[in-house]
Amino acid sequence: MVRGLVVGGALLTIAAGVAHGLPRTFGIHSAQFLAPAVAFVMTAGWMIWSSRVGKRRKIRALLGRHDWRGDEVVLDIGCGRGLASIAAAELAPAGRVVGIDLWRSRDLSGNTPEAARANAQAAGVASRVSFETGDATELPFEAATFDVVVSMTVFHNIPSAAGRRQAINEALRVLRPGGTLLVFDILHTREYAVAARSAGAGRVWLSWPAVLWALPGWSMVAEKAEGVER
């Protein structure tokens, strides 16, 4: 998407230059091309900043909503190249982290388990982080396995509302009673809060909106109620 925006902006800028040299009788003005060109390039710049800076800040803030002991077992749903997995491993030096993904490059360029493992190795946490293939709507883990489940801009990729509800249900299923679900996503976060309450969450918290990738997003924190085993 970023590449498309940059190329589109460049082509529109060229078109603006061509239009500027045309006689007025053609009825074409350079501003017709220049305004969208600027919008394309600015959006691309915002998306690059979001990926390289904003997302890192948001992950740190999201993980900060959990009161870390340092020995948690953590699941990162839709881990991509491992940014949230690595950050969680740094907060739980006596714990372990499992990252799962479908490894689709259409969601994230260069999205492979090898890339995630290389990043974990570079961060010095590879011995405590593993990466597997898994579907958010059908997690390959027993119930009450994890202390923390985190997911960053993943569930909106599930096309149906029923599928997104199932993903929230699965995240809470694999949480231990008293565990914490941490989600940041765009477009559908309020429906996640409703699904979390229905699936047995106790306290559910939603943040004010934050803008990443030129779209508003929200953090959701849900604590699995004690005594809820499913």
Order of alpha helices (4+ residues) and beta strands (2+ residues): alpha-alpha-alpha-beta-alpha-beta-alpha-beta-beta-alpha-beta-alpha-beta-beta-beta
